[in-house]
Amino acid sequence: MLNIALVLGFILVSGACFLSLVRLLIGPDLPDRILALDTLYVNSIALLILFGITEGSTLYFESALLIAVMGFVGTLALSKYLLRGDIME
Amino acid sequence: MSGFMEVVISLLIIIGAIFTLLGSLSLLKLPDFFMRLHGPTKASTLGTGAILVASALYFSLTKGEISVHEILITVFLFITAPVSAYMLAKAALHLKLKQQAQTQGQTLSQQEGEG
């Protein structure tokens, strides 16, 4: 039961990653691309957690937390750059 | 691990994966940026949160001690998603992106331009 759910989860989340990647490539404007990158971060956190359940290891939580923090800071810095033309004034 | 908890964890994983996929699908399909902003901020965050709760349940039951790491990531994700969506919407209003006719708040873009 759990194995089937894990395989299904991997397939669906990988499809989500692919869809975000397409939007990252075709996105007509800069905010579209930043939003696609942010979605890609969130999807990769889900993929890492699923991989951690598969391996039965708690080692991957630290990297997932790091991706969450760095993704948030990156999104904030990029939108601040679009707003002001400068990150820190 | 009992059979009932295994069913609960599997259901949480599948529901979370479906919500994540729907969030990315709306990111790809919807016509303008302000509509696209809805999918990833709500559906993807909820889906990843469900997968994280499933992982917390799984490791709490197999290791025999409460696993707090996932709760930390979930709380952090739920706090930061609205903030980054707000900043992106502000940047999009500032850049005056094209809007569909049915998108609400058409005047906000002009106010942002003046201020």
N, CA and C atoms of all chains as a GROMACS GRO file, in nm:
protein
  612
    1MET      N    1   0.084  -0.121   0.000
    1MET     CA    2   0.000   0.000   0.000
    1MET      C    3   0.087   0.126   0.000
    2LEU      N    4   0.179   0.132   0.097
    2LEU     CA    5   0.263   0.251   0.107
    2LEU      C    6   0.356   0.262  -0.014
    3ASN      N    7   0.404   0.146  -0.064
    3ASN     CA    8   0.495   0.149  -0.178
    3ASN      C    9   0.426   0.204  -0.302
    4ILE      N   10   0.300   0.157  -0.325
    4ILE     CA   11   0.226   0.206  -0.441
    4ILE      C   12   0.202   0.356  -0.429
    5ALA      N   13   0.164   0.401  -0.307
    5ALA     CA   14   0.139   0.544  -0.286
    5ALA      C   15   0.266   0.625  -0.311
    6LEU      N   16   0.382   0.570  -0.267
    6LEU     CA   17   0.508   0.644  -0.288
    6LEU      C   18   0.540   0.657  -0.436
    7VAL      N   19   0.520   0.545  -0.512
    7VAL     CA   20   0.550   0.551  -0.656
    7VAL      C   21   0.457   0.651  -0.724
    8LEU      N   22   0.327   0.647  -0.688
    8LEU     CA   23   0.231   0.743  -0.745
    8LEU      C   24   0.270   0.886  -0.710
    9GLY      N   25   0.310   0.907  -0.583
    9GLY     CA   26   0.350   1.041  -0.542
    9GLY      C   27   0.471   1.090  -0.619
   10PHE      N   28   0.570   1.000  -0.640
   10PHE     CA   29   0.688   1.039  -0.718
   10PHE      C   30   0.647   1.082  -0.859
   11ILE      N   31   0.558   1.002  -0.923
   11ILE     CA   32   0.519   1.033  -1.061
   11ILE      C   33   0.447   1.168  -1.066
   12LEU      N   34   0.352   1.191  -0.974
   12LEU     CA   35   0.272   1.314  -0.979
   12LEU      C   36   0.358   1.436  -0.949
   13VAL      N   37   0.445   1.427  -0.847
   13VAL     CA   38   0.527   1.544  -0.813
   13VAL      C   39   0.631   1.571  -0.921
   14SER      N   40   0.682   1.464  -0.985
   14SER     CA   41   0.775   1.487  -1.097
   14SER      C   42   0.704   1.556  -1.213
   15GLY      N   43   0.576   1.517  -1.238
   15GLY     CA   44   0.498   1.586  -1.340
   15GLY      C   45   0.480   1.733  -1.305
   16ALA      N   46   0.458   1.762  -1.176
   16ALA     CA   47   0.445   1.901  -1.132
   16ALA      C   48   0.574   1.978  -1.158
   17CYS      N   49   0.690   1.913  -1.128
   17CYS     CA   50   0.820   1.976  -1.155
   17CYS      C   51   0.834   2.008  -1.303
   18PHE      N   52   0.792   1.912  -1.388
   18PHE     CA   53   0.804   1.933  -1.532
   18PHE      C   54   0.719   2.051  -1.578
   19LEU      N   55   0.593   2.060  -1.528
   19LEU     CA   56   0.505   2.169  -1.568
   19LEU      C   57   0.564   2.304  -1.526
   20SER      N   58   0.621   2.310  -1.403
   20SER     CA   59   0.684   2.436  -1.360
   20SER      C   60   0.804   2.470  -1.446
   21LEU      N   61   0.878   2.365  -1.487
   21LEU     CA   62   0.995   2.390  -1.572
   21LEU      C   63   0.953   2.448  -1.707
   22VAL      N   64   0.839   2.396  -1.762
   22VAL     CA   65   0.790   2.451  -1.890
   22VAL      C   66   0.754   2.598  -1.874
   23ARG      N   67   0.687   2.632  -1.761
   23ARG     CA   68   0.651   2.773  -1.739
   23ARG      C   69   0.776   2.858  -1.719
   24LEU      N   70   0.879   2.799  -1.655
   24LEU     CA   71   1.005   2.872  -1.637
   24LEU      C   72   1.070   2.902  -1.771
   25LEU      N   73   1.056   2.810  -1.868
   25LEU     CA   74   1.120   2.831  -1.997
   25LEU      C   75   1.040   2.925  -2.086
   26ILE      N   76   0.904   2.911  -2.088
   26ILE     CA   77   0.826   2.991  -2.183
   26ILE      C   78   0.777   3.121  -2.122
   27GLY      N   79   0.782   3.134  -1.986
   27GLY     CA   80   0.718   3.246  -1.917
   27GLY      C   81   0.741   3.379  -1.985
   28PRO      N   82   0.636   3.451  -2.024
   28PRO     CA   83   0.659   3.572  -2.104
   28PRO      C   84   0.727   3.683  -2.027
   29ASP      N   85   0.703   3.694  -1.895
   29ASP     CA   86   0.760   3.806  -1.820
   29ASP      C   87   0.846   3.756  -1.707
   30LEU      N   88   0.922   3.848  -1.646
   30LEU     CA   89   1.012   3.809  -1.537
   30LEU      C   90   0.938   3.757  -1.413
   31PRO      N   91   0.827   3.822  -1.366
   31PRO     CA   92   0.758   3.765  -1.249
   31PRO      C   93   0.708   3.622  -1.273
   32ASP      N   94   0.671   3.589  -1.398
   32ASP     CA   95   0.630   3.451  -1.428
   32ASP      C   96   0.744   3.354  -1.400
   33ARG      N   97   0.863   3.392  -1.443
   33ARG     CA   98   0.978   3.302  -1.423
   33ARG      C   99   1.014   3.290  -1.276
   34ILE      N  100   1.005   3.402  -1.202
   34ILE     CA  101   1.036   3.394  -1.059
   34ILE      C  102   0.935   3.306  -0.988
   35LEU      N  103   0.806   3.320  -1.027
   35LEU     CA  104   0.702   3.237  -0.965
   35LEU      C  105   0.725   3.089  -0.998
   36ALA      N  106   0.767   3.061  -1.122
   36ALA     CA  107   0.794   2.922  -1.160
   36ALA      C  108   0.911   2.866  -1.080
   37LEU      N  109   1.015   2.948  -1.056
   37LEU     CA  110   1.128   2.902  -0.974
   37LEU      C  111   1.084   2.872  -0.831
   38ASP      N  112   0.996   2.959  -0.777
   38ASP     CA  113   0.947   2.940  -0.641
   38ASP      C  114   0.868   2.808  -0.632
   39THR      N  115   0.783   2.784  -0.734
   39THR     CA  116   0.707   2.659  -0.736
   39THR      C  117   0.800   2.538  -0.747
   40LEU      N  118   0.908   2.555  -0.823
   40LEU     CA  119   1.005   2.446  -0.839
   40LEU      C  120   1.072   2.414  -0.705
   41TYR      N  121   1.101   2.518  -0.626
   41TYR     CA  122   1.157   2.495  -0.492
   41TYR      C  123   1.061   2.411  -0.408
   42VAL      N  124   0.932   2.453  -0.407
   42VAL     CA  125   0.834   2.383  -0.323
   42VAL      C  126   0.819   2.238  -0.369
   43ASN      N  127   0.817   2.217  -0.503
   43ASN     CA  128   0.804   2.081  -0.555
   43ASN      C  129   0.926   1.997  -0.518
   44SER      N  130   1.044   2.059  -0.521
   44SER     CA  131   1.164   1.980  -0.489
   44SER      C  132   1.166   1.944  -0.341
   45ILE      N  133   1.108   2.029  -0.254
   45ILE     CA  134   1.097   1.991  -0.112
   45ILE      C  135   1.010   1.866  -0.100
   46ALA      N  136   0.896   1.865  -0.172
   46ALA     CA  137   0.807   1.748  -0.167
   46ALA      C  138   0.879   1.623  -0.218
   47LEU      N  139   0.957   1.637  -0.327
   47LEU     CA  140   1.032   1.522  -0.382
   47LEU      C  141   1.133   1.470  -0.280
   48LEU      N  142   1.205   1.562  -0.215
   48LEU     CA  143   1.307   1.520  -0.116
   48LEU      C  144   1.242   1.445   0.000
   49ILE      N  145   1.126   1.496   0.047
   49ILE     CA  146   1.059   1.430   0.160
   49ILE      C  147   1.012   1.290   0.119
   50LEU      N  148   0.957   1.279  -0.003
   50LEU     CA  149   0.915   1.146  -0.050
   50LEU      C  150   1.034   1.051  -0.057
   51PHE      N  151   1.150   1.102  -0.105
   51PHE     CA  152   1.270   1.018  -0.113
   51PHE      C  153   1.315   0.976   0.027
   52GLY      N  154   1.302   1.069   0.124
   52GLY     CA  155   1.337   1.034   0.262
   52GLY      C  156   1.251   0.923   0.317
   53ILE      N  157   1.118   0.925   0.286
   53ILE     CA  158   1.031   0.816   0.331
   53ILE      C  159   1.073   0.685   0.266
   54THR      N  160   1.107   0.690   0.134
   54THR     CA  161   1.146   0.568   0.064
   54THR      C  162   1.272   0.507   0.124
   55GLU      N  163   1.371   0.594   0.156
   55GLU     CA  164   1.496   0.544   0.211
   55GLU      C  165   1.485   0.511   0.359
   56GLY      N  166   1.379   0.561   0.426
   56GLY     CA  167   1.367   0.542   0.570
   56GLY      C  168   1.471   0.620   0.647
   57SER      N  169   1.518   0.731   0.589
   57SER     CA  170   1.624   0.808   0.653
   57SER      C  171   1.576   0.949   0.683
   58THR      N  172   1.614   1.003   0.799
   58THR     CA  173   1.576   1.139   0.835
   58THR      C  174   1.683   1.240   0.794
   59LEU      N  175   1.777   1.196   0.711
   59LEU     CA  176   1.890   1.280   0.674
   59LEU      C  177   1.850   1.394   0.581
   60TYR      N  178   1.739   1.377   0.509
   60TYR     CA  179   1.706   1.470   0.402
   60TYR      C  180   1.628   1.592   0.451
   61PHE      N  181   1.588   1.593   0.580
   61PHE     CA  182   1.507   1.704   0.629
   61PHE      C  183   1.588   1.833   0.634
   62GLU      N  184   1.716   1.820   0.670
   62GLU     CA  185   1.799   1.940   0.679
   62GLU      C  186   1.811   2.007   0.543
   63SER      N  187   1.833   1.924   0.438
   63SER     CA  188   1.845   1.984   0.305
   63SER      C  189   1.712   2.043   0.261
   64ALA      N  190   1.600   1.978   0.297
   64ALA     CA  191   1.469   2.034   0.262
   64ALA      C  192   1.448   2.169   0.330
   65LEU      N  193   1.488   2.178   0.457
   65LEU     CA  194   1.475   2.305   0.530
   65LEU      C  195   1.562   2.412   0.466
   66LEU      N  196   1.685   2.373   0.426
   66LEU     CA  197   1.775   2.469   0.361
   66LEU      C  198   1.715   2.519   0.230
   67ILE      N  199   1.657   2.426   0.150
   67ILE     CA  200   1.596   2.468   0.024
   67ILE      C  201   1.481   2.564   0.050
   68ALA      N  202   1.400   2.537   0.155
   68ALA     CA  203   1.288   2.625   0.187
   68ALA      C  204   1.337   2.764   0.222
   69VAL      N  205   1.439   2.773   0.309
   69VAL     CA  206   1.490   2.904   0.352
   69VAL      C  207   1.550   2.979   0.234
   70MET      N  208   1.640   2.911   0.159
   70MET     CA  209   1.709   2.979   0.050
   70MET      C  210   1.613   3.017  -0.062
   71GLY      N  211   1.511   2.932  -0.088
   71GLY     CA  212   1.412   2.966  -0.190
   71GLY      C  213   1.335   3.091  -0.153
   72PHE      N  214   1.297   3.100  -0.026
   72PHE     CA  215   1.223   3.219   0.019
   72PHE      C  216   1.308   3.344   0.004
   73VAL      N  217   1.434   3.337   0.050
   73VAL     CA  218   1.521   3.454   0.041
   73VAL      C  219   1.545   3.492  -0.106
   74GLY      N  220   1.564   3.391  -0.192
   74GLY     CA  221   1.587   3.420  -0.334
   74GLY      C  222   1.468   3.485  -0.400
   75THR      N  223   1.347   3.432  -0.372
   75THR     CA  224   1.227   3.492  -0.430
   75THR      C  225   1.210   3.637  -0.384
   76LEU      N  226   1.233   3.659  -0.254
   76LEU     CA  227   1.219   3.793  -0.199
   76LEU      C  228   1.319   3.889  -0.262
   77ALA      N  229   1.445   3.844  -0.276
   77ALA     CA  230   1.548   3.931  -0.333
   77ALA      C  231   1.517   3.964  -0.478
   78LEU      N  232   1.471   3.864  -0.556
   78LEU     CA  233   1.443   3.890  -0.697
   78LEU      C  234   1.325   3.984  -0.714
   79SER      N  235   1.216   3.967  -0.633
   79SER     CA  236   1.103   4.059  -0.649
   79SER      C  237   1.139   4.198  -0.600
   80LYS      N  238   1.226   4.206  -0.496
   80LYS     CA  239   1.271   4.337  -0.450
   80LYS      C  240   1.352   4.406  -0.561
   81TYR      N  241   1.430   4.324  -0.633
   81TYR     CA  242   1.509   4.382  -0.744
   81TYR      C  243   1.418   4.435  -0.853
   82LEU      N  244   1.310   4.361  -0.884
   82LEU     CA  245   1.216   4.408  -0.986
   82LEU      C  246   1.145   4.534  -0.942
   83LEU      N  247   1.117   4.544  -0.810
   83LEU     CA  248   1.043   4.660  -0.761
   83LEU      C  249   1.129   4.786  -0.762
   84ARG      N  250   1.256   4.774  -0.716
   84ARG     CA  251   1.336   4.893  -0.691
   84ARG      C  252   1.454   4.908  -0.785
   85GLY      N  253   1.494   4.800  -0.854
   85GLY     CA  254   1.615   4.805  -0.932
   85GLY      C  255   1.739   4.792  -0.845
   86ASP      N  256   1.717   4.756  -0.717
   86ASP     CA  257   1.825   4.746  -0.621
   86ASP      C  258   1.777   4.656  -0.509
   87ILE      N  259   1.864   4.570  -0.453
   87ILE     CA  260   1.818   4.478  -0.350
   87ILE      C  261   1.827   4.542  -0.212
   88MET      N  262   1.944   4.600  -0.180
   88MET     CA  263   1.956   4.669  -0.052
   88MET      C  264   1.988   4.815  -0.079
   89GLU      N  265   1.908   4.902  -0.017
   89GLU     CA  266   1.929   5.044  -0.045
   89GLU      C  267   2.007   5.110   0.068
   90MET      N  268   0.401  -0.081   1.256
   90MET     CA  269   0.301   0.017   1.211
   90MET      C  270   0.172  -0.056   1.174
   91SER      N  271   0.061  -0.007   1.227
   91SER     CA  272  -0.066  -0.077   1.201
   91SER      C  273  -0.115  -0.048   1.060
   92GLY      N  274  -0.207  -0.135   1.012
   92GLY     CA  275  -0.259  -0.120   0.877
   92GLY      C  276  -0.336   0.009   0.858
   93PHE      N  277  -0.408   0.051   0.964
   93PHE     CA  278  -0.488   0.173   0.952
   93PHE      C  279  -0.400   0.296   0.928
   94MET      N  280  -0.290   0.306   1.005
   94MET     CA  281  -0.204   0.422   0.989
   94MET      C  282  -0.136   0.422   0.852
   95GLU      N  283  -0.107   0.301   0.801
   95GLU     CA  284  -0.046   0.294   0.668
   95GLU      C  285  -0.140   0.351   0.562
   96VAL      N  286  -0.272   0.318   0.576
   96VAL     CA  287  -0.371   0.372   0.482
   96VAL      C  288  -0.377   0.523   0.493
   97VAL      N  289  -0.374   0.576   0.617
   97VAL     CA  290  -0.381   0.721   0.637
   97VAL      C  291  -0.261   0.790   0.572
   98ILE      N  292  -0.140   0.732   0.594
   98ILE     CA  293  -0.019   0.793   0.537
   98ILE      C  294  -0.022   0.789   0.385
   99SER      N  295  -0.067   0.675   0.328
   99SER     CA  296  -0.074   0.664   0.182
   99SER      C  297  -0.172   0.765   0.124
  100LEU      N  298  -0.289   0.780   0.191
  100LEU     CA  299  -0.388   0.877   0.142
  100LEU      C  300  -0.331   1.019   0.147
  101LEU      N  301  -0.260   1.053   0.257
  101LEU     CA  302  -0.202   1.187   0.268
  101LEU      C  303  -0.101   1.212   0.157
  102ILE      N  304  -0.018   1.108   0.127
  102ILE     CA  305   0.081   1.125   0.020
  102ILE      C  306   0.014   1.148  -0.114
  103ILE      N  307  -0.090   1.067  -0.145
  103ILE     CA  308  -0.154   1.079  -0.277
  103ILE      C  309  -0.228   1.212  -0.288
  104ILE      N  310  -0.300   1.252  -0.181
  104ILE     CA  311  -0.372   1.380  -0.186
  104ILE      C  312  -0.273   1.496  -0.203
  105GLY      N  313  -0.162   1.491  -0.128
  105GLY     CA  314  -0.062   1.596  -0.140
  105GLY      C  315  -0.003   1.603  -0.278
  106ALA      N  316   0.027   1.486  -0.338
  106ALA     CA  317   0.086   1.485  -0.472
  106ALA      C  318  -0.012   1.540  -0.574
  107ILE      N  319  -0.143   1.506  -0.560
  107ILE     CA  320  -0.242   1.557  -0.655
  107ILE      C  321  -0.254   1.708  -0.644
  108PHE      N  322  -0.254   1.761  -0.519
  108PHE     CA  323  -0.264   1.907  -0.503
  108PHE      C  324  -0.142   1.977  -0.560
  109THR      N  325  -0.022   1.916  -0.540
  109THR     CA  326   0.099   1.976  -0.597
  109THR      C  327   0.091   1.981  -0.749
  110LEU      N  328   0.043   1.871  -0.808
  110LEU     CA  329   0.031   1.868  -0.955
  110LEU      C  330  -0.069   1.972  -1.003
  111LEU      N  331  -0.183   1.986  -0.930
  111LEU     CA  332  -0.284   2.085  -0.972
  111LEU      C  333  -0.229   2.226  -0.964
  112GLY      N  334  -0.149   2.255  -0.860
  112GLY     CA  335  -0.090   2.388  -0.849
  112GLY      C  336   0.000   2.419  -0.968
  113SER      N  337   0.084   2.321  -1.007
  113SER     CA  338   0.174   2.346  -1.120
  113SER      C  339   0.096   2.351  -1.251
  114LEU      N  340  -0.013   2.272  -1.261
  114LEU     CA  341  -0.094   2.275  -1.383
  114LEU      C  342  -0.157   2.412  -1.401
  115SER      N  343  -0.209   2.470  -1.290
  115SER     CA  344  -0.269   2.604  -1.302
  115SER      C  345  -0.162   2.708  -1.334
  116LEU      N  346  -0.039   2.684  -1.284
  116LEU     CA  347   0.070   2.776  -1.321
  116LEU      C  348   0.095   2.774  -1.470
  117LEU      N  349   0.075   2.658  -1.532
  117LEU     CA  350   0.102   2.649  -1.676
  117LEU      C  351  -0.017   2.695  -1.759
  118LYS      N  352  -0.142   2.668  -1.714
  118LYS     CA  353  -0.257   2.682  -1.803
  118LYS      C  354  -0.324   2.820  -1.798
  119LEU      N  355  -0.323   2.887  -1.682
  119LEU     CA  356  -0.407   3.006  -1.668
  119LEU      C  357  -0.353   3.122  -1.752
  120PRO      N  358  -0.440   3.214  -1.796
  120PRO     CA  359  -0.400   3.310  -1.899
  120PRO      C  360  -0.313   3.427  -1.855
  121ASP      N  361  -0.332   3.484  -1.735
  121ASP     CA  362  -0.243   3.597  -1.703
  121ASP      C  363  -0.178   3.579  -1.566
  122PHE      N  364  -0.079   3.665  -1.536
  122PHE     CA  365   0.006   3.641  -1.419
  122PHE      C  366  -0.072   3.641  -1.290
  123PHE      N  367  -0.172   3.732  -1.278
  123PHE     CA  368  -0.242   3.744  -1.151
  123PHE      C  369  -0.330   3.624  -1.124
  124MET      N  370  -0.374   3.553  -1.230
  124MET     CA  371  -0.444   3.426  -1.209
  124MET      C  372  -0.345   3.315  -1.176
  125ARG      N  373  -0.228   3.319  -1.245
  125ARG     CA  374  -0.129   3.214  -1.222
  125ARG      C  375  -0.077   3.216  -1.080
  126LEU      N  376  -0.079   3.334  -1.016
  126LEU     CA  377  -0.027   3.346  -0.881
  126LEU      C  378  -0.108   3.261  -0.782
  127HIS      N  379  -0.236   3.234  -0.814
  127HIS     CA  380  -0.320   3.161  -0.720
  127HIS      C  381  -0.276   3.017  -0.699
  128GLY      N  382  -0.241   2.948  -0.810
  128GLY     CA  383  -0.214   2.804  -0.799
  128GLY      C  384  -0.098   2.770  -0.707
  129PRO      N  385   0.023   2.819  -0.735
  129PRO     CA  386   0.137   2.780  -0.653
  129PRO      C  387   0.126   2.826  -0.508
  130THR      N  388   0.064   2.944  -0.483
  130THR     CA  389   0.063   2.992  -0.345
  130THR      C  390  -0.030   2.910  -0.258
  131LYS      N  391  -0.138   2.856  -0.314
  131LYS     CA  392  -0.231   2.784  -0.227
  131LYS      C  393  -0.222   2.633  -0.247
  132ALA      N  394  -0.242   2.587  -0.371
  132ALA     CA  395  -0.251   2.443  -0.394
  132ALA      C  396  -0.117   2.374  -0.370
  133SER      N  397  -0.008   2.431  -0.423
  133SER     CA  398   0.122   2.365  -0.407
  133SER      C  399   0.165   2.363  -0.261
  134THR      N  400   0.138   2.474  -0.188
  134THR     CA  401   0.176   2.478  -0.047
  134THR      C  402   0.098   2.375   0.032
  135LEU      N  403  -0.034   2.364   0.003
  135LEU     CA  404  -0.116   2.266   0.074
  135LEU      C  405  -0.069   2.124   0.044
  136GLY      N  406  -0.036   2.097  -0.084
  136GLY     CA  407   0.008   1.962  -0.121
  136GLY      C  408   0.138   1.924  -0.053
  137THR      N  409   0.235   2.018  -0.054
  137THR     CA  410   0.362   1.989   0.012
  137THR      C  411   0.342   1.974   0.163
  138GLY      N  412   0.249   2.055   0.220
  138GLY     CA  413   0.219   2.041   0.363
  138GLY      C  414   0.163   1.904   0.395
  139ALA      N  415   0.074   1.851   0.308
  139ALA     CA  416   0.017   1.718   0.332
  139ALA      C  417   0.125   1.611   0.326
  140ILE      N  418   0.218   1.623   0.228
  140ILE     CA  419   0.327   1.524   0.218
  140ILE      C  420   0.416   1.531   0.342
  141LEU      N  421   0.442   1.654   0.392
  141LEU     CA  422   0.526   1.669   0.511
  141LEU      C  423   0.458   1.610   0.634
  142VAL      N  424   0.324   1.627   0.646
  142VAL     CA  425   0.252   1.568   0.760
  142VAL      C  426   0.258   1.415   0.751
  143ALA      N  427   0.245   1.360   0.627
  143ALA     CA  428   0.256   1.216   0.609
  143ALA      C  429   0.393   1.167   0.654
  144SER      N  430   0.499   1.242   0.618
  144SER     CA  431   0.635   1.203   0.658
  144SER      C  432   0.650   1.210   0.810
  145ALA      N  433   0.592   1.314   0.874
  145ALA     CA  434   0.601   1.326   1.019
  145ALA      C  435   0.534   1.206   1.087
  146LEU      N  436   0.414   1.168   1.036
  146LEU     CA  437   0.344   1.051   1.091
  146LEU      C  438   0.427   0.925   1.075
  147TYR      N  439   0.483   0.905   0.955
  147TYR     CA  440   0.559   0.783   0.925
  147TYR      C  441   0.678   0.770   1.017
  148PHE      N  442   0.759   0.876   1.031
  148PHE     CA  443   0.879   0.864   1.113
  148PHE      C  444   0.846   0.862   1.261
  149SER      N  445   0.734   0.928   1.302
  149SER     CA  446   0.694   0.918   1.443
  149SER      C  447   0.656   0.775   1.477
  150LEU      N  448   0.591   0.703   1.384
  150LEU     CA  449   0.546   0.568   1.414
  150LEU      C  450   0.658   0.466   1.403
  151THR      N  451   0.751   0.484   1.304
  151THR     CA  452   0.855   0.384   1.287
  151THR      C  453   0.969   0.402   1.388
  152LYS      N  454   1.005   0.528   1.420
  152LYS     CA  455   1.116   0.549   1.513
  152LYS      C  456   1.070   0.544   1.658
  153GLY      N  457   0.938   0.560   1.681
  153GLY     CA  458   0.890   0.554   1.818
  153GLY      C  459   0.904   0.683   1.895
  154GLU      N  460   0.954   0.789   1.830
  154GLU     CA  461   0.961   0.920   1.895
  154GLU      C  462   0.905   1.025   1.800
  155ILE      N  463   0.853   1.133   1.859
  155ILE     CA  464   0.786   1.234   1.776
  155ILE      C  465   0.889   1.306   1.690
  156SER      N  466   0.861   1.314   1.557
  156SER     CA  467   0.954   1.377   1.463
  156SER      C  468   0.911   1.520   1.438
  157VAL      N  469   0.995   1.616   1.477
  157VAL     CA  470   0.955   1.757   1.475
  157VAL      C  471   1.004   1.830   1.350
  158HIS      N  472   1.106   1.774   1.281
  158HIS     CA  473   1.166   1.843   1.167
  158HIS      C  474   1.062   1.885   1.063
  159GLU      N  475   0.973   1.791   1.028
  159GLU     CA  476   0.876   1.819   0.922
  159GLU      C  477   0.780   1.929   0.963
  160ILE      N  478   0.742   1.927   1.093
  160ILE     CA  479   0.650   2.032   1.140
  160ILE      C  480   0.716   2.168   1.123
  161LEU      N  481   0.847   2.173   1.152
  161LEU     CA  482   0.922   2.298   1.136
  161LEU      C  483   0.917   2.345   0.991
  162ILE      N  484   0.945   2.252   0.895
  162ILE     CA  485   0.942   2.290   0.754
  162ILE      C  486   0.802   2.335   0.714
  163THR      N  487   0.698   2.262   0.761
  163THR     CA  488   0.560   2.297   0.726
  163THR      C  489   0.525   2.438   0.773
  164VAL      N  490   0.558   2.467   0.900
  164VAL     CA  491   0.526   2.600   0.955
  164VAL      C  492   0.600   2.707   0.876
  165PHE      N  493   0.729   2.683   0.847
  165PHE     CA  494   0.807   2.781   0.773
  165PHE      C  495   0.747   2.806   0.635
  166LEU      N  496   0.708   2.696   0.567
  166LEU     CA  497   0.651   2.707   0.432
  166LEU      C  498   0.520   2.785   0.436
  167PHE      N  499   0.436   2.756   0.537
  167PHE     CA  500   0.305   2.822   0.544
  167PHE      C  501   0.319   2.969   0.581
  168ILE      N  502   0.427   3.005   0.651
  168ILE     CA  503   0.447   3.147   0.683
  168ILE      C  504   0.501   3.222   0.562
  169THR      N  505   0.597   3.159   0.488
  169THR     CA  506   0.666   3.235   0.385
  169THR      C  507   0.591   3.243   0.253
  170ALA      N  508   0.500   3.146   0.223
  170ALA     CA  509   0.433   3.147   0.092
  170ALA      C  510   0.353   3.275   0.069
  171PRO      N  511   0.269   3.323   0.165
  171PRO     CA  512   0.196   3.448   0.140
  171PRO      C  513   0.288   3.568   0.123
  172VAL      N  514   0.400   3.571   0.196
  172VAL     CA  515   0.490   3.687   0.187
  172VAL      C  516   0.550   3.696   0.047
  173SER      N  517   0.599   3.580  -0.005
  173SER     CA  518   0.661   3.586  -0.138
  173SER      C  519   0.555   3.613  -0.244
  174ALA      N  520   0.430   3.562  -0.226
  174ALA     CA  521   0.324   3.592  -0.322
  174ALA      C  522   0.292   3.740  -0.323
  175TYR      N  523   0.291   3.802  -0.203
  175TYR     CA  524   0.264   3.946  -0.194
  175TYR      C  525   0.372   4.027  -0.266
  176MET      N  526   0.499   3.987  -0.244
  176MET     CA  527   0.607   4.061  -0.309
  176MET      C  528   0.601   4.045  -0.461
  177LEU      N  529   0.567   3.923  -0.508
  177LEU     CA  530   0.559   3.901  -0.653
  177LEU      C  531   0.444   3.981  -0.714
  178ALA      N  532   0.329   3.986  -0.643
  178ALA     CA  533   0.216   4.063  -0.695
  178ALA      C  534   0.251   4.211  -0.702
  179LYS      N  535   0.324   4.260  -0.600
  179LYS     CA  536   0.365   4.400  -0.599
  179LYS      C  537   0.459   4.430  -0.715
  180ALA      N  538   0.553   4.338  -0.740
  180ALA     CA  539   0.646   4.356  -0.852
  180ALA      C  540   0.571   4.354  -0.985
  181ALA      N  541   0.470   4.263  -0.998
  181ALA     CA  542   0.395   4.255  -1.123
  181ALA      C  543   0.312   4.381  -1.145
  182LEU      N  544   0.254   4.436  -1.037
  182LEU     CA  545   0.179   4.562  -1.051
  182LEU      C  546   0.271   4.675  -1.090
  183HIS      N  547   0.392   4.674  -1.032
  183HIS     CA  548   0.489   4.780  -1.063
  183HIS      C  549   0.530   4.775  -1.210
  184LEU      N  550   0.546   4.651  -1.264
  184LEU     CA  551   0.588   4.637  -1.404
  184LEU      C  552   0.472   4.653  -1.501
  185LYS      N  553   0.346   4.666  -1.448
  185LYS     CA  554   0.226   4.682  -1.530
  185LYS      C  555   0.213   4.570  -1.634
  186LEU      N  556   0.208   4.446  -1.585
  186LEU     CA  557   0.192   4.331  -1.675
  186LEU      C  558   0.054   4.334  -1.738
  187LYS      N  559   0.043   4.266  -1.854
  187LYS     CA  560  -0.088   4.258  -1.922
  187LYS      C  561  -0.188   4.182  -1.836
  188GLN      N  562  -0.314   4.234  -1.831
  188GLN     CA  563  -0.418   4.168  -1.753
  188GLN      C  564  -0.533   4.130  -1.845
  189GLN      N  565  -0.596   4.017  -1.812
  189GLN     CA  566  -0.719   3.980  -1.883
  189GLN      C  567  -0.830   4.075  -1.841
  190ALA      N  568  -0.937   4.081  -1.923
  190ALA     CA  569  -1.046   4.175  -1.893
  190ALA      C  570  -1.117   4.138  -1.764
  191GLN      N  571  -1.124   4.006  -1.732
  191GLN     CA  572  -1.201   3.967  -1.613
  191GLN      C  573  -1.118   3.968  -1.486
  192THR      N  574  -0.989   4.002  -1.494
  192THR     CA  575  -0.907   4.012  -1.372
  192THR      C  576  -0.951   4.133  -1.291
  193GLN      N  577  -0.971   4.112  -1.160
  193GLN     CA  578  -1.022   4.221  -1.077
  193GLN      C  579  -0.908   4.311  -1.033
  194GLY      N  580  -0.945   4.434  -0.990
  194GLY     CA  581  -0.847   4.528  -0.939
  194GLY      C  582  -0.763   4.589  -1.049
  195GLN      N  583  -0.826   4.627  -1.162
  195GLN     CA  584  -0.750   4.682  -1.274
  195GLN      C  585  -0.687   4.817  -1.239
  196THR      N  586  -0.749   4.890  -1.143
  196THR     CA  587  -0.699   5.025  -1.113
  196THR      C  588  -0.576   5.022  -1.025
  197LEU      N  589  -0.548   4.906  -0.960
  197LEU     CA  590  -0.435   4.899  -0.867
  197LEU      C  591  -0.304   4.928  -0.938
  198SER      N  592  -0.295   4.885  -1.065
  198SER     CA  593  -0.171   4.903  -1.139
  198SER      C  594  -0.139   5.051  -1.157
  199GLN      N  595  -0.244   5.132  -1.186
  199GLN     CA  596  -0.220   5.276  -1.203
  199GLN      C  597  -0.177   5.341  -1.072
  200GLN      N  598  -0.241   5.298  -0.959
  200GLN     CA  599  -0.202   5.355  -0.830
  200GLN      C  600  -0.057   5.324  -0.798
  201GLU      N  601  -0.015   5.200  -0.831
  201GLU     CA  602   0.123   5.161  -0.804
  201GLU      C  603   0.218   5.246  -0.888
  202GLY      N  604   0.175   5.281  -1.013
  202GLY     CA  605   0.260   5.361  -1.097
  202GLY      C  606   0.281   5.502  -1.043
  203GLU      N  607   0.173   5.558  -0.980
  203GLU     CA  608   0.187   5.692  -0.926
  203GLU      C  609   0.274   5.696  -0.801
  204GLY      N  610   0.256   5.592  -0.716
  204GLY     CA  611   0.322   5.594  -0.586
  204GLY      C  612   0.469   5.558  -0.592
   0.00000   0.00000   0.00000
